[in-house]
Amino acid sequence: MTEAPNSEEQEIAVITLESEDGHSYDCEMLDRFVFEENEYALLLKIAEEGAEEELEEEDQTLVIMRFFHRGNDYVFQTIDSDEEFEKVRAFVEEKVEAERAAMESGQ
């Protein structure tokens, strides 16, 4: 996973996604990575701007999407293949566990 600069002024990347039913929701981009020659983004669904309350823990959904560049824009795609999704999910889980182990060992 990518390492974030150690700065309090770091800008948070917020992506607006639209679901199949036409509902839009905002996600914070937590990480982007390459796996098996494709680029992916790890996103966290966040409360909509102006919402009175933060999302409840059960509504804080992690989303993994494939993305690519088209001109100056990013295009996000759902991962339709169950096999591809399971491989990417396992890769993310391994990276998280490795980072957790490194933090616990003081590295």
Stockholm file with secondary structure:
# STOCKHOLM 1.0

chainA/1-107         MTEAPNSEEQEIAVITLESEDGHSYDCEMLDRFVFEENEYALLLKIAEEGAEEELEEEDQTLVIMRFFHRGNDYVFQTIDSDEEFEKVRAFVEEKVEAERAAMESGQ
#=GR chainA/1-107 SS CCCCCSCTTCCCCEEEEECTTSCEEEEEEEEEEEETTEEEEEEEECCCTTCSSCCCGGGCCEEEEEEEEETTEEEEECCCCHHHHHHHHHHHHHHHHHHHHHHHTTC
#=GC SS_cons         CCCCCSCTTCCCCEEEEECTTSCEEEEEEEEEEEETTEEEEEEEECCCTTCSSCCCGGGCCEEEEEEEEETTEEEEECCCCHHHHHHHHHHHHHHHHHHHHHHHTTC
//
